[in-house]
Amino acid sequence: MVFASAIDYIYIVTLKHMKHALSQWNHPMEKSVFDTNVGHDSDFLEAVYENDTDTAITIFQQYLQELPADLDSICESFESGDKKVFLSLIHKKKVAFSYVGLTDVTVKMNELESNCVNASSLKVHEAEMNA
């Protein structure tokens, strides 16, 4: 599958992984509920939720509900060059990625946030956003 941008990748892949993870929690498991093969940081999830599936499901569902609008807002603020709003949204979303076990995405968002703080313009990072 070819993605138009990094944002498309994050949305499509995250949605697929979250739906799979949520479906797995409806079945009894012998080991940690967070042991998955879908790219989530199961060690992080285990440390945060300690097999509390009710809380995890609530957080994952909220994440999925907010993701499309949040990604649209990130794109809009980037395209308009509103650095303050863009940085605020990136900061908020990187925490959300962690809470659903996408710590690798959190690292990339943190790098983007750090790089944009001192940039004279967001357009300097256009290649990263469109990659």
Secondary structure by P-SEA (a helix, b strand, c coil): cccccaaaaaaaaaaaaaaaaaaaaaccccccccccccccaaaaaaaacccaaaaaaaaaaaaaaaaaaaaaaaaaaaaacaaaaaaaaaaaaaaaaaaacaaaaaaaaaaaaaaaccccccccccccccc
